Amino acid sequence: MTDEKKYTGWKRTYIGLLNAATVICIILGCIIHIGGWIGSDIYRSIFGFGSGSLGAKTEMAKAEGSDTDTGVFDTVEGEIAYGNLVLQYGEEYGISYKNYPKDEVPTWKINSKNLKISQKTKKSNWKLGDFRERYKGAEIIVTIPKDMSPDLDLKMNMGAFEAEEGMTFGDISLDADMGSIDLKECTMSELNLNADMGSVTIENATFHDGKINADMGSITLDNVTFSKAELSASMGSITVSGSFDELEAKCDLGGMEVESKNDNAELDLKTEMGGISYNGQDVGRSYKTN
């Protein structure tokens, strides 16, 4: 068998696997969201979602809480089953939450200036038809003074991460299984971001070094300044613009667009199935500076 035929066979298998994964995700998304949107008793009855019998809808009491007397912390750690996480500036340290079911509210503690957040779900509560109602509006808000630059170490199973524009951080390690990551006009040191099913967007920001991965989602770095970055997207595009010294980027299924203000930047760009545009010029599927 020639190398060309081997490549063609591998390529067909690769595309087939990607298509299968996409179809499975679409089906799961439809099951989860359609049931929640239409709120149909018949839908619940047929598929066994929710609680109660035909004609009885699931009702869920939600809770909220806050703590403005947490004390000083310079690191935020967290393992969050579901819900969005928002960081914002304020006059003092604090943490609050809203729209969580009463039996699944987040908890937290501070030890040696380390704020540790935990939000878990009870498996017995997770009937698929309840998902949208249980997740809807759930949010954790962490407040810090403007003179602080906390480190972040967060694991989020289902929910988005967002920081107030203009915030300053130390190192950020963030793993989001199902949810987007948004950082705008922020200053950071080291980045380690991973989004399994969601996009990563960084705009008008500055960081030193970064590793960013998106399995099923796009990566966008718009008007960003950094020293070195390694980017990878399995099923999504990569877009980078700004001033940087070194960029390594790879797309398995998606295109790439790079605009650099530094003519001497070191680049190593690759795509498996998609084109690359560098400073407005098409450069094929691979581009590397000497």
Secondary structure by P-SEA (a helix, b strand, c coil): ccaaaaaaaaaaaaaaaaaaaaaaaaaaaaaaccccccccaaaaaaaccccccccbbbbbbbbcccccccccccbbbbcccbbbbbbbbccccccccccccccccccccccccbbbbbbbbbccccccccccccccccbbbbbbccccbbbbbbcccbbbbbbcccccccbbbbbbcbbbbbbccccccbbbbbbccbbbbbcccccccbbbbbccbbbbbccccccbbbbbbccbbbbbbccccbbbbbbccbbbbbbbccccbbbbbbbccbbbbccccccccccccc
